[in-house]
Amino acid sequence: MTPEEMLARLLYRDGLMLVIDKPAGFAVHRGPKGGDALDAHFDALRFGLPRAPALAHRLDKDTSGCLVLGRHRKALAALGKLFKQGKVGKIYWAVVEGGPTEEEGRIDIPLAKRDEARGWWMKPDPHGLPSATTWKVMGRGDSMTWLALEPLTGRTHQLRVHCAEMGWPIVGDTIYGTQASLRSLRTKESPRQGGPPLHLHAREVTVPISKNKPPVKVEAPVPAHMRELLAKCGWKN
């Protein structure tokens, strides 16, 4: 990613934080296998400060949308506390296969790591960490639904596992999204490849960064790979 491309993804900037529009398919930081990562390109976002900004939270590699960065150590500490205390509002848009019959609801399914070898892969577990998500139907299409999802807790892969467990997996989810994927997890094979990209987008973030000002609310534009199916569910550009 060039510095110009990174700057073009800036959605919000103040003295404490930045919000950028993360592209899908780009890891936010380098994993154990190496490779390019988004945080390697943050130097373009210094805006005169001696150090590049740093991640205040994480998004999955295949998830697009609002990503919050702290501009210096004090800001990062404050942001980290807000995220940990659940004070940052987050709304995700997803297109799911099938969909709920109701118009809104809440999912309470505790989650735990599937096994240490799988790293971040998660599973429903009655003895796992409490995990809650609220959802609302935004539109419906042919055998698919456009949902607004709000994670009330911040577990890894929470939205993906919750939707899959409810019987309406997110379109393009190669880990949790199909019976073939679930079989591959049980047999420790790799998940299937190919098919549509993950249709999960961090649409909106609300950060109460200042005690004396209203919370900062930032919205990320709909990514190109989600436009077709969202339009089929009633979204209008």
C-alpha positions as CSV (number, residue, x, y, z in Angstrom):
1,M,0.0,0.0,0.0
2,T,1.4,3.4,-1.0
3,P,1.4,6.4,1.4
4,E,-1.2,8.0,-0.9
5,E,-3.4,5.0,-0.7
6,M,-3.2,4.9,3.0
7,L,-4.0,8.6,3.3
8,A,-7.0,8.1,1.0
9,R,-8.4,5.7,3.6
10,L,-8.4,8.2,6.4
11,L,-11.9,8.7,7.7
12,Y,-11.3,10.8,10.8
13,R,-8.4,12.7,12.5
14,D,-7.9,14.6,15.7
15,G,-5.1,15.1,18.2
16,L,-5.6,11.8,19.9
17,M,-6.9,9.3,17.3
18,L,-7.4,8.4,13.7
19,V,-10.0,6.2,12.1
20,I,-9.2,4.5,8.8
21,D,-11.2,2.4,6.4
22,K,-9.5,-1.0,6.5
23,P,-9.5,-2.9,3.3
24,A,-10.7,-6.5,3.3
25,G,-8.1,-9.1,2.9
26,F,-5.3,-7.1,4.6
27,A,-4.0,-8.3,8.0
28,V,-3.8,-5.5,10.6
29,H,-0.5,-6.8,11.9
30,R,2.0,-9.4,10.8
31,G,1.3,-12.9,12.0
32,P,3.7,-15.8,12.8
33,K,3.9,-16.6,9.1
34,G,5.0,-13.1,8.2
35,G,3.8,-11.3,5.1
36,D,2.6,-7.7,4.6
37,A,0.5,-6.0,7.2
38,L,-1.5,-2.8,7.4
39,D,0.4,-1.4,10.5
40,A,3.7,-1.5,8.4
41,H,2.2,1.4,6.4
42,F,1.1,3.7,9.3
43,D,4.1,6.0,9.0
44,A,2.2,7.8,6.3
45,L,-0.3,8.8,9.0
46,R,2.1,10.6,11.5
47,F,0.9,14.1,10.5
48,G,4.0,15.7,12.1
49,L,4.2,13.6,15.2
50,P,7.5,11.8,15.9
51,R,6.0,8.3,15.8
52,A,3.5,6.5,13.7
53,P,0.1,5.8,15.2
54,A,-0.7,2.3,16.5
55,L,-3.6,0.0,16.6
56,A,-6.1,0.6,19.4
57,H,-8.0,-2.6,18.6
58,R,-8.1,-5.3,15.9
59,L,-10.2,-6.4,12.9
60,D,-10.0,-9.8,11.2
61,K,-8.0,-9.9,8.1
62,D,-11.1,-10.4,5.9
63,T,-13.2,-7.8,7.6
64,S,-13.3,-4.3,6.2
65,G,-14.2,-0.9,7.7
66,C,-13.6,1.4,10.7
67,L,-10.2,0.8,12.4
68,V,-9.2,3.0,15.3
69,L,-5.6,4.1,15.8
70,G,-4.0,6.0,18.7
71,R,-1.7,8.8,17.8
72,H,0.6,8.5,20.8
73,R,1.1,6.4,24.0
74,K,-1.2,8.3,26.2
75,A,-4.0,8.2,23.6
76,L,-3.4,4.5,23.1
77,A,-3.8,3.9,26.8
78,A,-7.0,5.8,26.9
79,L,-8.4,4.1,23.9
80,G,-7.4,0.7,25.1
81,K,-9.3,1.3,28.4
82,L,-12.4,2.4,26.5
83,F,-12.4,-0.7,24.3
84,K,-11.7,-3.0,27.3
85,Q,-14.6,-1.4,29.3
86,G,-17.0,-1.8,26.3
87,K,-17.5,1.9,26.0
88,V,-16.8,2.0,22.3
89,G,-19.9,1.5,20.2
90,K,-19.5,-0.7,17.1
91,I,-21.9,-1.5,14.4
92,Y,-21.1,-4.1,11.7
93,W,-23.0,-4.8,8.5
94,A,-23.2,-8.4,7.3
95,V,-24.9,-10.3,4.5
96,V,-25.8,-13.7,5.8
97,E,-27.1,-16.9,4.2
98,G,-30.8,-17.4,4.9
99,G,-31.6,-15.2,7.9
100,P,-33.7,-14.9,11.1
101,T,-37.5,-14.9,10.9
102,E,-37.7,-12.1,13.5
103,E,-36.6,-8.5,12.8
104,E,-34.2,-8.1,15.7
105,G,-32.8,-10.0,18.6
106,R,-29.9,-10.9,20.8
107,I,-27.5,-13.8,20.8
108,D,-25.9,-15.0,24.0
109,I,-23.5,-17.9,23.3
110,P,-20.3,-18.2,25.3
111,L,-17.1,-18.8,23.2
112,A,-13.8,-20.5,23.8
113,K,-10.7,-21.3,21.7
114,R,-11.3,-24.4,19.6
115,D,-7.7,-25.6,20.4
116,E,-4.3,-24.0,20.8
117,A,-3.1,-25.3,17.5
118,R,-5.8,-23.4,15.7
119,G,-4.8,-20.1,17.3
120,W,-7.7,-17.7,17.0
121,W,-10.4,-20.1,15.8
122,M,-13.3,-20.2,18.2
123,K,-16.1,-22.5,19.2
124,P,-19.4,-22.3,21.2
125,D,-18.6,-23.5,24.7
126,P,-21.0,-23.3,27.7
127,H,-17.9,-22.9,29.9
128,G,-16.3,-20.3,27.7
129,L,-16.3,-16.5,28.0
130,P,-19.7,-14.7,28.0
131,S,-20.3,-13.4,24.5
132,A,-23.3,-11.3,23.4
133,T,-24.4,-9.8,20.1
134,T,-27.5,-7.8,19.2
135,W,-28.8,-7.9,15.6
136,K,-31.3,-6.1,13.5
137,V,-32.6,-6.9,10.0
138,M,-31.8,-4.0,7.6
139,G,-33.2,-5.7,4.5
140,R,-33.9,-9.1,2.9
141,G,-33.1,-10.6,-0.5
142,D,-33.4,-14.0,-2.2
143,S,-32.1,-16.5,0.5
144,M,-30.0,-13.9,2.2
145,T,-30.4,-11.1,4.8
146,W,-28.6,-7.8,5.5
147,L,-28.0,-7.5,9.2
148,A,-26.7,-4.8,11.5
149,L,-24.7,-6.5,14.2
150,E,-23.6,-4.9,17.5
151,P,-21.1,-6.9,19.5
152,L,-21.7,-6.2,23.2
153,T,-18.5,-8.2,24.0
154,G,-15.3,-8.3,22.1
155,R,-14.5,-11.9,21.5
156,T,-12.4,-13.1,18.6
157,H,-14.5,-14.1,15.6
158,Q,-17.6,-13.4,17.8
159,L,-19.9,-12.2,15.0
160,R,-18.9,-15.0,12.7
161,V,-19.4,-17.8,15.2
162,H,-22.7,-16.3,16.5
163,C,-24.2,-16.0,13.1
164,A,-23.1,-19.5,12.1
165,E,-24.5,-21.0,15.2
166,M,-27.8,-19.3,14.7
167,G,-28.1,-21.0,11.3
168,W,-27.4,-18.0,9.1
169,P,-23.6,-17.9,8.5
170,I,-22.0,-14.8,7.0
171,V,-21.6,-15.0,3.2
172,G,-18.0,-15.8,2.3
173,D,-17.0,-17.2,5.8
174,T,-14.6,-20.0,4.9
175,I,-14.0,-21.0,8.5
176,Y,-17.4,-21.1,10.1
177,G,-19.7,-20.7,7.1
178,T,-20.4,-24.2,5.7
179,Q,-20.8,-27.8,6.8
180,A,-17.6,-28.5,4.7
181,S,-15.8,-25.9,6.8
182,L,-17.0,-27.4,10.0
183,R,-15.9,-30.9,8.9
184,S,-12.5,-29.5,8.0
185,L,-12.2,-28.1,11.6
186,R,-13.1,-31.5,13.0
187,T,-10.6,-33.3,10.8
188,K,-8.0,-30.5,11.1
189,E,-7.9,-30.0,7.3
190,S,-7.6,-26.5,5.9
191,P,-10.9,-24.7,5.3
192,R,-12.2,-24.5,1.7
193,Q,-10.8,-21.8,-0.5
194,G,-12.5,-19.8,-3.3
195,G,-16.0,-18.4,-3.3
196,P,-17.1,-14.9,-2.4
197,P,-15.1,-12.8,0.1
198,L,-16.3,-12.3,3.6
199,H,-19.3,-10.0,3.7
200,L,-18.6,-8.4,7.1
201,H,-18.0,-4.7,7.4
202,A,-17.2,-2.5,10.4
203,R,-19.7,0.1,9.3
204,E,-19.7,2.5,12.3
205,V,-17.6,3.2,15.4
206,T,-18.5,5.6,18.2
207,V,-15.7,6.6,20.6
208,P,-16.2,8.8,23.7
209,I,-12.6,10.0,23.5
210,S,-13.2,13.4,25.2
211,K,-14.8,14.0,28.5
212,N,-16.0,17.5,27.4
213,K,-17.2,16.7,23.9
214,P,-19.8,14.4,22.4
215,P,-18.6,11.0,21.3
216,V,-16.9,10.8,17.9
217,K,-19.0,8.8,15.5
218,V,-17.3,7.6,12.2
219,E,-18.9,5.7,9.3
220,A,-17.0,3.7,6.7
221,P,-18.3,3.5,3.1
222,V,-19.6,0.2,1.9
223,P,-16.7,-1.8,0.2
224,A,-17.0,-2.7,-3.4
225,H,-17.2,-6.5,-2.7
226,M,-20.4,-6.1,-0.7
227,R,-22.3,-3.7,-2.9
228,E,-24.0,-6.3,-5.1
229,L,-25.5,-8.5,-2.4
230,L,-26.4,-5.5,-0.2
231,A,-28.2,-4.0,-3.1
232,K,-30.2,-7.2,-3.6
233,C,-31.2,-6.9,0.1
234,G,-32.5,-3.3,-0.4
235,W,-29.4,-1.2,0.2
236,K,-29.4,2.0,-1.9
237,N,-26.1,3.7,-2.6
